Amino acid sequence: MSKVRFCGILIVCIWILAGCSLSSQERVKLRDLDFTVLGEEKIPEQLKTIIEEKKNTAFEITYTDNENLYICIGYGEQETGGYSIAVDELYLTDTDIVVSASLLGPEAAQKDNKTPTYPYIVIRTEYLEQTVTFE
């Protein structure tokens, strides 16, 4: 077998093996997670304090009381009120918990109110030890 042919076969084998290792790193969705969006009165006091400290800028934090996992997403200071937040996805993979949310803008009538707001969402779900990945 010539050196050129051997090198060509070796390169193809390396390329195939590299492709296999890349595909094994893809997330495999195991199941959607049930969750509850919490109102202000249901948020644990210690978590409220953390949110108050971080609310001026965008944030993504998790908090646990060893019974529940709280996932918090804040969008920082906004010029007006009327924003809402939608949870797009919350699911478990073989390696982590994936969450994504979207900030929904105010209606035109609410844009006239120039009082700053600090929209955030607190999601409560079952306690799991996996790392939370924000998308």
Contacts in CASP RR format, 6 or more apart in sequence:
PFRMAT RR
TARGET T0000
AUTHOR 0000-0000-0000
METHOD contacts of the structure
MODEL  1
MSKVRFCGILIVCIWILAGCSLSSQERVKLRDLDFTVLGEEKIPEQLKTI
IEEKKNTAFEITYTDNENLYICIGYGEQETGGYSIAVDELYLTDTDIVVS
ASLLGPEAAQKDNKTPTYPYIVIRTEYLEQTVTFE
27 93 0 8 1.000
27 94 0 8 1.000
27 95 0 8 1.000
27 96 0 8 1.000
27 98 0 8 1.000
28 93 0 8 1.000
28 94 0 8 1.000
29 91 0 8 1.000
29 92 0 8 1.000
29 93 0 8 1.000
29 98 0 8 1.000
30 91 0 8 1.000
30 92 0 8 1.000
30 93 0 8 1.000
30 94 0 8 1.000
31 91 0 8 1.000
31 92 0 8 1.000
32 89 0 8 1.000
32 90 0 8 1.000
32 91 0 8 1.000
32 92 0 8 1.000
33 90 0 8 1.000
33 91 0 8 1.000
33 92 0 8 1.000
33 97 0 8 1.000
33 125 0 8 1.000
33 126 0 8 1.000
34 125 0 8 1.000
34 126 0 8 1.000
35 71 0 8 1.000
35 87 0 8 1.000
35 90 0 8 1.000
35 123 0 8 1.000
35 124 0 8 1.000
35 125 0 8 1.000
36 123 0 8 1.000
36 124 0 8 1.000
36 125 0 8 1.000
37 87 0 8 1.000
37 121 0 8 1.000
37 122 0 8 1.000
37 123 0 8 1.000
38 70 0 8 1.000
38 122 0 8 1.000
38 123 0 8 1.000
38 124 0 8 1.000
39 122 0 8 1.000
40 48 0 8 1.000
42 124 0 8 1.000
43 51 0 8 1.000
43 70 0 8 1.000
43 122 0 8 1.000
44 63 0 8 1.000
44 65 0 8 1.000
44 70 0 8 1.000
46 63 0 8 1.000
47 63 0 8 1.000
47 70 0 8 1.000
47 72 0 8 1.000
47 122 0 8 1.000
50 61 0 8 1.000
50 63 0 8 1.000
50 72 0 8 1.000
51 59 0 8 1.000
51 61 0 8 1.000
51 72 0 8 1.000
51 74 0 8 1.000
51 120 0 8 1.000
51 122 0 8 1.000
54 61 0 8 1.000
54 74 0 8 1.000
55 74 0 8 1.000
55 76 0 8 1.000
55 77 0 8 1.000
55 118 0 8 1.000
55 120 0 8 1.000
56 76 0 8 1.000
56 77 0 8 1.000
56 118 0 8 1.000
57 76 0 8 1.000
57 77 0 8 1.000
58 74 0 8 1.000
58 75 0 8 1.000
58 76 0 8 1.000
59 72 0 8 1.000
59 73 0 8 1.000
59 74 0 8 1.000
59 76 0 8 1.000
59 120 0 8 1.000
60 72 0 8 1.000
60 73 0 8 1.000
60 74 0 8 1.000
60 134 0 8 1.000
61 71 0 8 1.000
61 72 0 8 1.000
62 69 0 8 1.000
62 70 0 8 1.000
62 71 0 8 1.000
62 72 0 8 1.000
62 132 0 8 1.000
63 69 0 8 1.000
63 70 0 8 1.000
63 72 0 8 1.000
64 70 0 8 1.000
64 127 0 8 1.000
66 127 0 8 1.000
67 127 0 8 1.000
68 124 0 8 1.000
68 125 0 8 1.000
68 126 0 8 1.000
68 127 0 8 1.000
69 97 0 8 1.000
69 124 0 8 1.000
69 125 0 8 1.000
69 126 0 8 1.000
69 127 0 8 1.000
69 128 0 8 1.000
69 132 0 8 1.000
70 122 0 8 1.000
70 123 0 8 1.000
70 124 0 8 1.000
71 90 0 8 1.000
71 97 0 8 1.000
71 99 0 8 1.000
71 122 0 8 1.000
71 123 0 8 1.000
71 125 0 8 1.000
71 132 0 8 1.000
72 120 0 8 1.000
72 121 0 8 1.000
72 122 0 8 1.000
72 123 0 8 1.000
73 85 0 8 1.000
73 99 0 8 1.000
73 101 0 8 1.000
73 120 0 8 1.000
73 121 0 8 1.000
73 123 0 8 1.000
73 134 0 8 1.000
74 85 0 8 1.000
74 118 0 8 1.000
74 119 0 8 1.000
74 120 0 8 1.000
74 121 0 8 1.000
75 83 0 8 1.000
75 85 0 8 1.000
75 103 0 8 1.000
75 118 0 8 1.000
75 119 0 8 1.000
75 120 0 8 1.000
76 118 0 8 1.000
76 119 0 8 1.000
76 120 0 8 1.000
77 116 0 8 1.000
77 117 0 8 1.000
77 118 0 8 1.000
78 116 0 8 1.000
78 117 0 8 1.000
78 118 0 8 1.000
78 119 0 8 1.000
79 114 0 8 1.000
79 116 0 8 1.000
80 106 0 8 1.000
80 110 0 8 1.000
80 111 0 8 1.000
80 112 0 8 1.000
80 113 0 8 1.000
80 114 0 8 1.000
80 115 0 8 1.000
80 116 0 8 1.000
80 117 0 8 1.000
81 106 0 8 1.000
81 110 0 8 1.000
81 113 0 8 1.000
81 115 0 8 1.000
81 117 0 8 1.000
81 119 0 8 1.000
82 105 0 8 1.000
82 106 0 8 1.000
82 107 0 8 1.000
82 110 0 8 1.000
82 113 0 8 1.000
82 117 0 8 1.000
83 103 0 8 1.000
83 104 0 8 1.000
83 105 0 8 1.000
83 106 0 8 1.000
83 117 0 8 1.000
83 119 0 8 1.000
84 103 0 8 1.000
84 104 0 8 1.000
84 105 0 8 1.000
84 119 0 8 1.000
85 101 0 8 1.000
85 102 0 8 1.000
85 103 0 8 1.000
85 104 0 8 1.000
85 119 0 8 1.000
85 120 0 8 1.000
85 121 0 8 1.000
86 101 0 8 1.000
86 102 0 8 1.000
86 104 0 8 1.000
87 99 0 8 1.000
87 100 0 8 1.000
87 101 0 8 1.000
87 121 0 8 1.000
87 123 0 8 1.000
88 100 0 8 1.000
88 101 0 8 1.000
88 102 0 8 1.000
89 98 0 8 1.000
89 99 0 8 1.000
89 100 0 8 1.000
89 135 0 8 1.000
90 97 0 8 1.000
90 98 0 8 1.000
90 99 0 8 1.000
90 123 0 8 1.000
90 125 0 8 1.000
91 97 0 8 1.000
91 98 0 8 1.000
92 98 0 8 1.000
92 128 0 8 1.000
92 130 0 8 1.000
93 130 0 8 1.000
95 130 0 8 1.000
95 131 0 8 1.000
96 130 0 8 1.000
96 131 0 8 1.000
96 132 0 8 1.000
96 133 0 8 1.000
97 125 0 8 1.000
97 128 0 8 1.000
97 130 0 8 1.000
97 131 0 8 1.000
97 132 0 8 1.000
97 133 0 8 1.000
98 132 0 8 1.000
98 133 0 8 1.000
98 135 0 8 1.000
99 123 0 8 1.000
99 132 0 8 1.000
99 133 0 8 1.000
99 134 0 8 1.000
99 135 0 8 1.000
100 134 0 8 1.000
100 135 0 8 1.000
101 121 0 8 1.000
103 119 0 8 1.000
END
